[in-house]
Amino acid sequence: MAPGSGWSDADEGLPMVATLVGAILLARATAGTELSEKILESTHKAVTAPDGARPA
């Protein structure tokens, strides 16, 4: 763990992995629908946006 942070380097990537796995599971569960594409597109925008920026 980094001194004073309570986080290790590996812990910092866990929220991103959880977000991506969740998006894939939801997209597969809704496969063949407009919602499936919307889930993937909005997740892509969210995870590639600069820190702190919300996708439009």
C-alpha positions as CSV (number, residue, x, y, z in Angstrom):
1,M,0.0,0.0,0.0
2,A,1.1,3.5,-0.6
3,P,1.9,5.3,2.6
4,G,-1.2,6.9,4.1
5,S,-3.5,6.2,1.2
6,G,-4.9,2.8,2.2
7,W,-4.8,1.8,-1.5
8,S,-2.4,-0.5,-3.3
9,D,-1.6,-0.1,-7.0
10,A,-3.8,-3.1,-7.7
11,D,-6.8,-1.6,-5.9
12,E,-6.8,1.5,-8.1
13,G,-7.8,-0.6,-11.1
14,L,-10.6,-2.6,-9.5
15,P,-13.4,0.0,-9.9
16,M,-12.6,0.2,-13.6
17,V,-12.6,-3.6,-14.0
18,A,-15.9,-3.9,-12.1
19,T,-17.4,-1.2,-14.4
20,L,-16.3,-2.9,-17.6
21,V,-17.4,-6.4,-16.4
22,G,-20.7,-5.1,-15.4
23,A,-21.2,-3.3,-18.7
24,I,-20.4,-6.5,-20.6
25,L,-22.8,-8.6,-18.5
26,L,-25.6,-6.1,-19.0
27,A,-25.0,-5.7,-22.7
28,R,-25.0,-9.5,-23.2
29,A,-28.2,-9.8,-21.1
30,T,-29.9,-7.3,-23.4
31,A,-28.2,-8.6,-26.6
32,G,-30.0,-7.7,-29.8
33,T,-31.6,-4.6,-28.3
34,E,-30.9,-0.9,-28.6
35,L,-30.2,-0.9,-24.8
36,S,-27.3,-3.3,-25.3
37,E,-25.5,-0.8,-27.6
38,K,-26.4,2.1,-25.3
39,I,-24.8,0.3,-22.4
40,L,-21.6,-0.2,-24.3
41,E,-21.5,3.2,-25.8
42,S,-22.1,5.1,-22.5
43,T,-19.6,2.9,-20.6
44,H,-17.0,3.6,-23.2
45,K,-17.6,7.4,-22.9
46,A,-17.5,7.2,-19.1
47,V,-14.3,5.2,-18.8
48,T,-12.4,7.2,-21.5
49,A,-13.5,10.7,-20.3
50,P,-10.8,12.8,-18.6
51,D,-10.9,12.4,-14.8
52,G,-13.8,14.2,-13.3
53,A,-15.5,14.9,-16.6
54,R,-19.0,13.5,-17.2
55,P,-19.7,12.4,-20.7
56,A,-22.3,14.4,-22.6
